[in-house]
Amino acid sequence: MSDKPRRPLAVYLERQNLIMLALGFSSGLPFMLVANTLGYWLREQGTSLQAIGFITWVGFAYTFKFLWAPIIDRTSVPIFAKLGRRRSWMILMQVFIALGLAAMGIVGVSHGLVTLGILALVVAFSSATQDVSIDAWRIETARNPEELGVMTSSYTFGYRAALLASEAIILLVATRLGWNMSYVVYGTLMVIGLLACLMAAEPVKPKRPDAPVLVKGSLSGLVDSIVNPFVTFFKAHGTSAFLMLLAISLFQLPNFVMGPMTNPLYHDIGLTKDTVGAVRGTFGLVAVFAGVAAGGFLVLKLGRIGALVVGGSAQILGTIAYALLPYVHDPVTFAVVMAADNFGISMAGVTLVTYMSSLTTIGYTATQYALLSSVYTVFGKLLKGFSGTVVEGLAAHVGLMEAYALFFIGAGLIGIPAILLFLLLASQRRQRPA
């Protein structure tokens, strides 16, 4: 009894949770470097908002990862096979990510957007494939729902720390070393994930007595690998499965759509990289961790659906807050707006990851979670590519600053339908006979 108060903190220091923290960092590090941070670099080079928006479509690699997730679910990388199925894929992709980021830094924008875009696509594809294995490792390693919740929190802390490193700290580094060298430096940071992967234990292979083994030339194994994960998901959740997928796909639209335009906004209103980096690394960092903690607390107190509603509402308000910056962009206002946005996005992210993790079936973990995480990005990835076109189109009529303001208000409001859908799911569950 005496050591019970220490347990909530001590559990995060357990080996598997520390490994999960590092793998979360490895997962989050490439994400912004081929998305919003790349947009900051491109805007400083005079690239149009329209082009910045379109280049974010390399992120579709994350959306369509469910297409090759069945292969990840059933095979090991031959040269790393001794490490096991999950770890062998993680290590190979981490090497590709490190080399890809370094190549982006070496090539830079001087060789044209096409070359840089191809390298960004390689990094995004490798990162998405790494995520498939990390998500499966997290879910299969956890022995019970409580442990899964702690590992999800550890993963989220690591992931969000990586986002801050690749959004905030890199701006300070780029001011002093330049963008090219910054990307080379960040490529070397993938060693954190490599070390964590080598220290991790391969999860016990899930047993599914009725599942055929995937062997060369086995039609039943091929069907099980590709088709059964999706059939099993829809059987498990019935007609509600379609409503779940739609709600998930709309939930983080505000975050996706507004993302490509935040860094160009900072540049266009005259904020320096040092100012942006300093605010992200202080107020932004505190807000991220507070949002992650609040998300986990909400799941425990309100349940998964209730937490999604509150988290989604905070995300909407944080996005709309950016409409203030075109008119009032002193450091204090900027810090408040960024803190509100980071808090809302982090809270919403934890609640969504917890919800999606609860929907998977052991044995099909990687494929089903890849399906869910792909569904939640598909509309956002598509729409964010047009974000620059929308802002430039509005700017032609109302001016650039007014266009930014209208854009962020609209980006926030498109998150409302997801909240309504989750409320409908909660209502259906209450009405379902016991």
C-alpha positions as CSV (number, residue, x, y, z in Angstrom):
1,M,0.0,0.0,0.0
2,S,2.8,2.4,0.8
3,D,4.2,2.5,-2.7
4,K,0.8,2.8,-4.5
5,P,1.0,6.6,-4.9
6,R,4.3,6.2,-6.8
7,R,2.9,3.7,-9.3
8,P,1.4,6.1,-11.8
9,L,4.8,7.7,-12.4
10,A,6.9,4.6,-11.9
11,V,5.0,2.6,-14.6
12,Y,6.3,5.0,-17.2
13,L,9.8,4.1,-16.3
14,E,9.3,0.4,-17.0
15,R,11.5,-0.9,-19.8
16,Q,8.8,-1.5,-22.4
17,N,7.3,2.0,-21.8
18,L,10.7,3.7,-22.2
19,I,11.2,1.7,-25.4
20,M,7.7,2.8,-26.5
21,L,8.7,6.4,-25.8
22,A,11.7,6.2,-28.0
23,L,9.8,4.4,-30.8
24,G,7.2,7.1,-30.6
25,F,10.0,9.7,-31.2
26,S,11.2,7.7,-34.1
27,S,7.7,7.6,-35.6
28,G,7.0,11.3,-35.2
29,L,10.4,12.6,-36.3
30,P,10.0,12.3,-40.1
31,F,6.3,13.4,-40.2
32,M,6.7,17.2,-40.1
33,L,10.0,17.1,-42.0
34,V,8.1,16.0,-45.1
35,A,5.1,18.2,-44.3
36,N,4.7,21.5,-42.5
37,T,8.4,22.1,-41.7
38,L,9.2,21.5,-45.4
39,G,6.6,24.1,-46.2
40,Y,8.5,26.6,-44.0
41,W,11.7,25.9,-45.9
42,L,9.9,26.2,-49.3
43,R,8.2,29.5,-48.3
44,E,11.5,31.1,-47.4
45,Q,12.7,30.1,-50.9
46,G,9.7,32.0,-52.4
47,T,7.6,28.9,-53.3
48,S,3.9,29.6,-53.9
49,L,1.3,28.6,-51.3
50,Q,-0.3,26.5,-54.0
51,A,2.8,24.4,-54.5
52,I,3.4,24.1,-50.8
53,G,-0.1,22.7,-50.4
54,F,0.3,20.2,-53.2
55,I,3.7,18.9,-52.1
56,T,2.0,17.8,-48.8
57,W,0.4,15.0,-50.9
58,V,3.5,12.9,-50.3
59,G,1.8,12.3,-47.0
60,F,-0.7,10.0,-48.9
61,A,1.9,7.3,-48.1
62,Y,0.5,7.3,-44.6
63,T,-3.0,7.1,-45.9
64,F,-2.5,4.1,-48.1
65,K,-0.2,2.1,-45.8
66,F,-3.0,-0.4,-45.2
67,L,-2.4,-1.7,-48.8
68,W,1.0,-3.2,-47.9
69,A,0.2,-3.7,-44.2
70,P,-0.8,-7.3,-44.8
71,I,2.7,-8.0,-46.0
72,I,4.2,-6.4,-42.9
73,D,1.7,-8.5,-40.8
74,R,3.0,-11.8,-42.3
75,T,6.6,-11.5,-43.2
76,S,10.0,-10.6,-41.9
77,V,12.8,-8.7,-43.7
78,P,15.3,-11.5,-44.7
79,I,18.5,-9.8,-43.6
80,F,17.0,-8.9,-40.2
81,A,14.8,-12.0,-39.8
82,K,16.5,-13.1,-36.6
83,L,15.1,-9.9,-34.9
84,G,11.5,-11.0,-35.6
85,R,8.7,-9.8,-37.8
86,R,8.0,-6.4,-36.1
87,R,11.5,-5.4,-35.4
88,S,13.0,-6.4,-38.7
89,W,10.7,-4.0,-40.6
90,M,11.2,-1.2,-38.1
91,I,15.0,-1.3,-38.5
92,L,15.0,-1.4,-42.3
93,M,12.6,1.5,-42.5
94,Q,14.5,3.5,-39.9
95,V,17.6,3.2,-42.1
96,F,15.7,4.4,-45.2
97,I,14.3,7.3,-43.3
98,A,17.7,8.4,-42.0
99,L,19.2,8.2,-45.5
100,G,16.2,9.9,-47.1
101,L,16.3,12.9,-44.7
102,A,20.1,13.3,-45.2
103,A,19.6,13.2,-49.0
104,M,16.9,15.9,-48.8
105,G,19.4,18.1,-46.9
106,I,22.2,17.4,-49.4
107,V,20.0,18.0,-52.5
108,G,18.0,20.9,-51.1
109,V,15.7,23.1,-53.2
110,S,18.5,24.0,-55.7
111,H,17.8,20.8,-57.7
112,G,14.1,21.7,-58.1
113,L,10.8,20.7,-56.3
114,V,10.4,17.5,-58.2
115,T,13.7,16.0,-56.9
116,L,13.0,17.2,-53.4
117,G,9.5,15.9,-53.6
118,I,10.6,12.4,-54.7
119,L,13.0,12.2,-51.7
120,A,10.2,13.4,-49.4
121,L,8.0,10.7,-50.8
122,V,10.7,8.0,-50.0
123,V,10.9,9.3,-46.5
124,A,7.1,9.4,-46.1
125,F,6.7,5.8,-47.5
126,S,9.4,4.5,-45.2
127,S,7.9,6.3,-42.2
128,A,4.4,5.0,-42.9
129,T,5.8,1.4,-43.1
130,Q,7.7,1.9,-39.9
131,D,4.4,3.1,-38.2
132,V,2.7,-0.1,-39.2
133,S,5.2,-2.2,-37.3
134,I,5.4,0.1,-34.3
135,D,1.6,0.2,-33.9
136,A,1.5,-3.6,-34.1
137,W,4.4,-3.9,-31.6
138,R,2.6,-1.6,-29.2
139,I,-0.7,-3.4,-29.3
140,E,0.7,-6.9,-29.3
141,T,3.2,-6.2,-26.5
142,A,0.5,-4.9,-24.1
143,R,-0.9,-7.6,-21.9
144,N,-4.2,-5.9,-21.0
145,P,-6.2,-2.7,-21.7
146,E,-4.6,-0.8,-18.9
147,E,-1.1,-1.6,-20.1
148,L,-2.1,-0.6,-23.7
149,G,-3.3,2.7,-22.3
150,V,0.0,3.4,-20.6
151,M,2.0,2.3,-23.7
152,T,-0.2,4.5,-25.9
153,S,0.5,7.5,-23.6
154,S,4.3,6.8,-23.7
155,Y,4.1,6.5,-27.5
156,T,2.2,9.8,-27.7
157,F,4.6,11.6,-25.5
158,G,7.5,10.4,-27.7
159,Y,5.6,11.2,-30.9
160,R,4.7,14.7,-29.7
161,A,8.2,15.4,-28.5
162,A,9.5,14.5,-32.0
163,L,6.9,16.8,-33.6
164,L,8.1,19.7,-31.4
165,A,11.7,18.8,-32.3
166,S,10.9,18.8,-36.0
167,E,8.7,21.9,-35.8
168,A,10.4,24.0,-33.1
169,I,14.0,23.1,-32.4
170,I,14.8,22.7,-36.1
171,L,13.9,26.3,-36.6
172,L,16.6,27.4,-34.2
173,V,19.0,24.9,-35.8
174,A,18.1,26.2,-39.3
175,T,18.7,29.8,-38.3
176,R,22.3,28.9,-37.4
177,L,23.2,26.0,-39.7
178,G,20.8,26.5,-42.6
179,W,18.0,24.2,-43.7
180,N,20.2,21.8,-45.7
181,M,22.5,20.9,-42.8
182,S,19.5,20.8,-40.4
183,Y,17.9,17.9,-42.4
184,V,21.2,16.0,-42.4
185,V,21.4,16.4,-38.6
186,Y,17.8,15.3,-38.1
187,G,18.5,12.2,-40.2
188,T,21.1,11.1,-37.7
189,L,18.5,11.4,-34.9
190,M,16.8,8.2,-36.2
191,V,19.5,6.4,-34.3
192,I,17.2,6.8,-31.3
193,G,14.6,4.5,-32.9
194,L,17.3,2.1,-34.0
195,L,18.6,1.7,-30.5
196,A,15.1,1.3,-29.1
197,C,14.3,-1.3,-31.6
198,L,17.4,-3.3,-30.8
199,M,16.5,-3.2,-27.1
200,A,12.9,-4.2,-27.6
201,A,11.6,-7.7,-27.2
202,E,9.7,-9.2,-30.2
203,P,6.1,-9.7,-29.1
204,V,4.8,-13.3,-28.8
205,K,3.3,-14.3,-32.1
206,P,-0.5,-14.2,-31.7
207,K,-2.2,-17.5,-32.0
208,R,-5.3,-17.8,-34.2
209,P,-6.3,-21.5,-34.4
210,D,-8.6,-21.0,-37.4
211,A,-6.2,-18.8,-39.4
212,P,-4.3,-20.5,-42.3
213,V,-0.6,-19.9,-42.5
214,L,0.7,-17.7,-45.3
215,V,3.0,-19.8,-47.4
216,K,4.2,-19.5,-50.9
217,G,1.4,-20.6,-53.3
218,S,-1.2,-20.8,-50.5
219,L,-4.4,-19.2,-51.7
220,S,-6.0,-19.5,-48.2
221,G,-3.0,-17.9,-46.6
222,L,-3.2,-15.0,-49.1
223,V,-6.9,-14.5,-48.4
224,D,-6.3,-14.6,-44.7
225,S,-3.5,-12.1,-45.0
226,I,-5.4,-9.5,-47.1
227,V,-9.1,-10.1,-46.8
228,N,-9.8,-11.5,-43.4
229,P,-8.6,-8.5,-41.4
230,F,-11.2,-6.4,-43.0
231,V,-14.0,-9.0,-42.9
232,T,-13.2,-9.6,-39.2
233,F,-13.4,-5.9,-38.4
234,F,-16.9,-5.5,-40.0
235,K,-18.2,-8.7,-38.4
236,A,-17.0,-7.5,-35.0
237,H,-18.7,-4.1,-35.2
238,G,-21.6,-4.8,-37.5
239,T,-23.4,-1.9,-39.1
240,S,-21.8,0.6,-36.7
241,A,-18.5,-0.1,-38.4
242,F,-19.3,2.2,-41.3
243,L,-20.3,5.0,-38.9
244,M,-17.1,4.5,-36.9
245,L,-15.0,4.7,-40.0
246,L,-16.7,7.9,-41.2
247,A,-16.4,9.6,-37.8
248,I,-12.7,8.6,-37.6
249,S,-12.1,9.9,-41.1
250,L,-13.5,13.4,-40.2
251,F,-12.2,13.7,-36.7
252,Q,-8.9,15.4,-37.3
253,L,-9.8,17.4,-40.4
254,P,-9.1,20.7,-38.7
255,N,-5.6,19.6,-37.8
256,F,-4.8,18.3,-41.3
257,V,-6.3,21.1,-43.3
258,M,-4.8,24.0,-41.3
259,G,-1.3,22.4,-41.0
260,P,0.3,23.4,-44.3
261,M,-0.6,27.1,-43.9
262,T,0.7,27.7,-40.3
263,N,4.3,28.1,-41.2
264,P,3.7,30.3,-44.3
265,L,1.5,32.4,-42.0
266,Y,4.3,32.9,-39.5
267,H,6.7,33.9,-42.4
268,D,4.2,36.3,-43.9
269,I,3.3,38.1,-40.7
270,G,7.0,38.6,-40.0
271,L,7.7,36.2,-37.1
272,T,11.3,35.1,-37.1
273,K,12.3,31.4,-36.9
274,D,13.8,32.0,-33.5
275,T,10.6,33.4,-32.2
276,V,8.5,30.6,-33.6
277,G,11.0,28.0,-32.3
278,A,11.2,29.5,-28.9
279,V,7.4,29.6,-28.4
280,R,7.0,26.1,-29.7
281,G,9.7,24.8,-27.4
282,T,8.3,26.5,-24.3
283,F,4.6,27.3,-24.3
284,G,4.0,24.8,-27.1
285,L,5.8,22.0,-25.3
286,V,3.9,22.5,-22.0
287,A,0.6,22.6,-23.9
288,V,1.4,19.3,-25.7
289,F,2.2,17.4,-22.6
290,A,-0.8,18.9,-20.8
291,G,-3.0,17.9,-23.7
292,V,-1.7,14.3,-23.7
293,A,-2.2,14.0,-19.9
294,A,-5.7,15.6,-20.2
295,G,-6.6,13.2,-23.0
296,G,-5.7,10.1,-21.0
297,F,-7.6,11.5,-18.0
298,L,-10.7,12.1,-20.1
299,V,-10.6,8.5,-21.4
300,L,-10.6,7.2,-17.8
301,K,-13.3,9.6,-16.6
302,L,-15.7,10.0,-19.6
303,G,-15.0,6.8,-21.6
304,R,-13.7,6.7,-25.1
305,I,-16.6,8.4,-26.9
306,G,-17.0,11.2,-24.3
307,A,-13.3,11.9,-24.4
308,L,-13.4,12.1,-28.2
309,V,-16.2,14.7,-28.0
310,V,-14.3,16.9,-25.6
311,G,-11.0,16.5,-27.3
312,G,-12.5,17.2,-30.7
313,S,-14.1,20.4,-29.4
314,A,-10.8,21.6,-28.0
315,Q,-9.2,20.9,-31.4
316,I,-11.8,23.0,-33.2
317,L,-11.3,26.0,-30.9
318,G,-7.5,25.8,-31.1
319,T,-7.7,25.9,-34.9
320,I,-10.1,28.8,-35.0
321,A,-7.8,30.7,-32.6
322,Y,-5.3,31.1,-35.5
323,A,-7.7,33.6,-37.1
324,L,-6.4,36.1,-34.6
325,L,-2.8,36.1,-35.8
326,P,-3.2,37.9,-39.1
327,Y,-4.4,40.9,-37.1
328,V,-2.7,40.6,-33.7
329,H,0.6,38.8,-33.9
330,D,2.6,40.1,-30.9
331,P,4.6,37.3,-29.1
332,V,2.1,37.0,-26.2
333,T,-0.9,36.5,-28.5
334,F,1.1,34.1,-30.6
335,A,2.1,32.1,-27.6
336,V,-1.5,31.8,-26.3
337,V,-2.8,30.8,-29.8
338,M,-0.1,28.1,-30.2
339,A,-0.7,26.8,-26.7
340,A,-4.4,26.5,-27.3
341,D,-3.9,24.7,-30.6
342,N,-1.2,22.3,-29.3
343,F,-3.3,21.5,-26.2
344,G,-6.4,20.7,-28.3
345,I,-4.6,18.7,-31.0
346,S,-2.7,16.6,-28.4
347,M,-5.8,15.9,-26.4
348,A,-7.8,14.9,-29.5
349,G,-4.9,12.8,-30.7
350,V,-4.7,10.7,-27.6
351,T,-8.4,10.1,-27.5
352,L,-8.5,9.0,-31.1
353,V,-5.5,6.6,-30.9
354,T,-7.0,5.0,-27.8
355,Y,-10.3,4.6,-29.5
356,M,-8.8,3.1,-32.7
357,S,-6.6,0.7,-30.7
358,S,-9.7,-0.6,-28.9
359,L,-11.3,-1.6,-32.2
360,T,-8.5,-4.0,-33.4
361,T,-8.5,-7.8,-33.2
362,I,-5.5,-9.7,-32.0
363,G,-3.9,-11.5,-34.9
364,Y,-4.8,-8.9,-37.4
365,T,-3.4,-6.0,-35.4
366,A,-1.1,-4.4,-37.9
367,T,-3.5,-4.5,-40.9
368,Q,-6.6,-3.4,-38.9
369,Y,-4.8,-0.6,-37.2
370,A,-3.3,0.5,-40.5
371,L,-6.8,0.5,-42.0
372,L,-8.1,2.7,-39.2
373,S,-5.1,5.1,-39.2
374,S,-5.4,5.3,-43.0
375,V,-9.1,6.1,-42.8
376,Y,-8.5,8.9,-40.3
377,T,-6.1,10.6,-42.7
378,V,-7.6,10.1,-46.2
379,F,-9.9,13.1,-46.3
380,G,-7.5,15.3,-44.4
381,K,-4.6,14.5,-46.7
382,L,-6.7,15.2,-49.8
383,L,-8.1,18.5,-48.6
384,K,-4.8,19.8,-47.1
385,G,-3.3,19.7,-50.6
386,F,-5.7,22.4,-51.6
387,S,-5.1,24.6,-48.6
388,G,-2.7,26.9,-50.4
389,T,-5.1,27.2,-53.4
390,V,-7.9,28.2,-51.0
391,V,-5.8,30.9,-49.3
392,E,-4.5,32.3,-52.6
393,G,-8.0,32.3,-54.0
394,L,-9.4,34.2,-51.1
395,A,-6.5,36.6,-51.1
396,A,-7.3,37.7,-54.6
397,H,-10.6,39.0,-53.3
398,V,-10.1,40.1,-49.6
399,G,-6.3,40.3,-49.2
400,L,-3.8,37.9,-47.9
401,M,-4.3,38.5,-44.1
402,E,-8.1,38.3,-44.3
403,A,-7.7,35.2,-46.4
404,Y,-5.7,33.5,-43.7
405,A,-8.2,34.4,-41.1
406,L,-11.2,33.1,-43.1
407,F,-9.2,29.9,-43.9
408,F,-8.5,29.1,-40.2
409,I,-12.1,29.7,-39.2
410,G,-13.3,27.4,-41.9
411,A,-10.7,24.8,-41.1
412,G,-11.9,24.7,-37.5
413,L,-15.6,24.4,-38.3
414,I,-15.2,21.3,-40.5
415,G,-14.4,19.3,-37.4
416,I,-18.0,19.6,-36.1
417,P,-19.6,16.7,-38.2
418,A,-17.2,14.2,-36.6
419,I,-18.3,15.2,-33.1
420,L,-22.0,14.8,-34.1
421,L,-21.2,11.3,-35.5
422,F,-19.5,10.1,-32.3
423,L,-22.5,11.4,-30.3
424,L,-24.7,9.3,-32.6
425,L,-22.5,6.3,-32.0
426,A,-22.8,6.8,-28.2
427,S,-26.6,7.1,-28.6
428,Q,-26.7,3.8,-30.6
429,R,-24.6,2.0,-28.0
430,R,-26.9,3.1,-25.2
431,Q,-30.0,1.9,-27.1
432,R,-28.5,-1.5,-27.9
433,P,-30.1,-4.2,-25.8
434,A,-27.8,-5.8,-23.2
